[in-house]
Amino acid sequence: KAIQSFDTSTDPYGIENGIYLGDLAVVKFSGPFDFDLVKRKLEFDFTKIAVLGFVIQIKSEDAAKIGASTGLGSESNVKNSEKGKRPFFNWISADATIATARGGGGGLALWKRVVEEGE
């Protein structure tokens, strides 16, 4: 399963994107994000990657290259990172259950809120 989370309780805000086998995080990317409410645009950088719990600091352009080479991201993110631009989502809609956005590579992103037991 894939899990993406956004943490607005930290400064800077944090984003985490992970691939899990059950509850085991196989790969997790994390880093800061900014959100422009007027433009409904979320820009982010992945500055850490964790593989089976081993954390490695990375540069934003490295994350773009990893994403493009594995199919987790688009080649346009590599080109944009070379120009100093960050990956982004333009938010379309969001409510308490579902969120939709258009990614910087042109794809449609869909999120469904999952509430863990006890929350």
C-alpha positions in Angstrom: 0.0 0.0 0.0 1.0 3.6 -0.5 0.6 6.2 2.2 1.1 9.9 1.9 0.8 12.2 4.9 0.9 15.9 5.4 1.9 17.4 8.8 1.0 21.0 9.4 1.9 21.0 13.1 5.6 21.4 12.3 7.6 24.3 11.1 8.3 23.8 8.2 5.3 21.7 7.3 6.2 18.1 6.5 5.2 15.7 3.8 5.9 11.9 3.8 5.3 9.4 1.0 5.8 5.8 1.7 5.4 2.3 0.2 4.4 -0.4 2.8 4.1 -4.1 2.9 1.4 -4.4 5.6 2.7 -2.2 8.4 6.3 -2.4 7.3 7.6 0.8 5.6 9.8 -0.4 2.7 10.6 3.0 1.3 9.7 6.5 2.7 10.4 9.9 1.2 10.0 12.9 3.5 10.7 16.6 3.5 9.2 20.1 3.8 6.3 21.6 2.0 4.7 25.0 1.5 1.1 25.6 0.7 -0.2 28.7 -1.1 -3.9 28.9 -0.1 -4.8 31.5 -2.8 -3.2 29.6 -5.6 -4.2 26.2 -4.0 -0.6 25.1 -4.8 1.5 22.7 -2.6 5.2 22.7 -3.4 7.5 20.2 -1.7 11.0 18.8 -1.5 12.0 15.3 -0.5 15.2 15.7 1.6 15.3 12.2 3.2 14.7 8.7 2.0 14.3 5.7 4.4 14.8 2.2 3.0 13.7 -0.4 5.6 14.3 2.1 8.3 17.8 3.3 7.2 17.6 7.0 6.7 19.7 8.8 4.0 19.7 12.6 3.5 19.2 13.5 -0.2 19.0 16.5 -2.4 15.7 17.5 -4.1 17.1 16.8 -7.5 18.2 13.3 -6.4 14.6 12.6 -5.3 13.3 13.7 -8.8 15.8 11.4 -10.5 14.9 8.4 -8.2 11.2 9.1 -8.9 11.6 9.3 -12.7 13.8 6.1 -12.8 11.4 4.0 -10.8 8.1 5.3 -12.2 7.1 6.9 -8.9 7.6 10.4 -10.4 7.8 12.0 -13.8 10.7 13.0 -16.0 9.3 16.6 -16.0 10.2 16.7 -12.2 13.9 16.1 -13.2 13.8 19.0 -15.7 12.0 21.3 -13.2 14.5 20.5 -10.4 17.4 21.4 -12.8 15.7 24.8 -13.1 15.4 25.1 -9.3 11.7 24.4 -9.4 10.1 22.1 -6.8 7.5 19.4 -7.5 4.0 20.5 -6.8 0.3 19.7 -6.6 -2.5 22.1 -7.7 -5.4 21.2 -5.4 -8.7 20.7 -7.1 -10.9 19.8 -4.1 -10.7 18.4 -0.6 -13.2 17.4 2.1 -13.0 15.3 5.2 -12.7 12.1 3.2 -11.3 12.7 -0.3 -8.8 15.1 -1.8 -7.9 15.6 -5.5 -5.1 17.5 -7.2 -3.2 17.8 -10.5 0.5 16.9 -10.2 3.3 18.9 -11.7 3.8 16.1 -14.2 0.2 16.4 -15.3 -1.2 13.3 -13.5 -4.3 13.3 -11.3 -3.6 12.6 -7.6 -6.4 11.1 -5.5 -6.2 10.7 -1.7 -8.6 9.0 0.7 -8.4 9.7 4.4 -7.8 6.5 6.4 -8.6 6.8 10.1 -6.6 4.4 12.3 -8.3 2.7 15.1 -8.3 4.8 18.3 -8.2 8.2 16.4 
